[in-house]
Amino acid sequence: MPLVQFNRRLPVLDRMFPEISDITNNMMTEDLFLRDNWMPAINVKEHKKEFEIEVSAPGFTKDNFEVSILDDVLTISAERKDEKEEKDENYSRREFYHNSFTRTFTLPKNVDLNKKIKANYENGILAIHLDKMEISRIEDKKKMIEIS
């Protein structure tokens, strides 16, 4: 049963044409409006000396990606546009394809932003490696505030 029900003004029509009633109910349960809002699957792994973020984005190239960090927020975005055109004696067909996404992550305090961040794209997986700071360096950033 769908979460959203239509307000039926003529329930007699629902009984006469149950197929139509089922179709309109199913329209609201399907992701008809969200099909273009594709988000890639992401794995976040914590190792002893680093964090690893894997983004599953097959069909992209490394030039399609933009990875940046601003104020401890990691942003991963990608955009791909394709255009195909086929011509024959009797027909002409032209298709456009556009796919993009943006994901953001707030980085933990122990990520060392002073070290080089490594990223590579291979076999449809973008892998980002973020080194961790030593515990003593994290404590050095702590500033005590005197209360008056």
N, C-alpha and C positions, 0 to 999 in steps of 0.2 A: 504494500500500500504506500503510495507516495506521501511525502511529508506535506506537500502543498496540494490541496484539492481545489478544483475549479468550482466556482459558484454556478451551478446549473440552473438556468431559468426555465428550461423545459425538460424535466426529468423523463417525460414520455419519450423524447427522442433518444435518450440513453437506453431505454428498454427496447426501442425499435431497432436501433443501430448500435449494438454493444461494441462492435469493432472500432467504431469511431471514438467511443468513450474510452476504450483501452488505449488507443493511440494518443489521445490528448493527455491522459494520465501519465503515460510513459514518457511523453515529451518533457515533462517537468522533472522526472527522475534521472534522465540522461544528462550528460554534461554538454549539451548542445552549445551553451554559451561559453564554456570553458575549454573547448577543444584547441583553441589557438594559444592558450596559456600554458604551454608545456614547460615543465621544470625538470632539469636533469636529476638523476639519482646522485646522491653525494654520500661518501663515506668519510668520516673523520676518525683518524687513528692517533692514539697517543703512544709514543714509544719513549724509551728512557731518555733520549737526548733530543727528540724532535716531535713535532706534530706533523701528520701527513693528511692532506685533504685530497680526495680523489673525486673527480667530476666525470660522470659517464655522459659523454656528448659525442656519439658517433656521427660521422658525416661532416663534421666541422674540420677546419684546418687550424694550425697553430696561429695563423695570421688573423683568424676570426675572433680570437680571444683578446680581452683586456683584463689584466689583473693588477689591482692597485691597493695600497694601504694608506688610509688617512685617519689620523686620530684613533689608532687601535681598531679600526674597522677594515676588514678585508673585503674587497668587492671583486667578484668574478662576474664578468659579463661576456657575452658572445653574440655575434650577429652574422647570419648567413643569408645571402640572397642568390637565387638562381633564376635564370630565364631560359626557357627552351622554346624553340620554334621549329615546326615541321611543315614542309611544303611538299605537296604532291600535285599531280595534274588536276585532281578533282577536289582537293580540300587544302585548307591551311589551318594549322593549329598553333596556338601560342599559349604557353603556361608560365605563370609566375609562381615563385615559391619564396617565402620569407620566414625565417625562424630566428628568434632571439630570446635571450633570457638574461636576468641579472639576479645574483644571489649575494647577500652580505652576511658577514659573520663578525661578531665582536670577539676580538682576540683576547685570550687570557693574559694576565699581567706577566707571566713568565716566558712570553715569546720575546726572543732577542731580535729586535728590529734593527740593530746595528750590524748584524751579520747579513751576508748575501742570502737572499731567499731564492731557492731553486724551484723551477717549474719546468715540466716537460709534457709534451702531448704525444702519445703513442697508442696506436690501436684503439682510438676512440676514447681514451682516458686521459684527462688532464690531471697530472699529479703535482701538488704543491707541497714543498717541504719547508717547514718553519722551525728553526733551531730554538731550543729552550735556553734560558739563562741559568747560570748557576744560582743556587739559593742565596749565597752571600750577596750577589749583585742585586737581587730583588729587595733584600733588606736594606741595602744602601739607598734605594729610592724612597724609602719610608721617611717621612718628615714629621717630627713631633710638633704639635701646636700647643703653645702654652696658653692656658685659660686664665684670664685675669678676673 
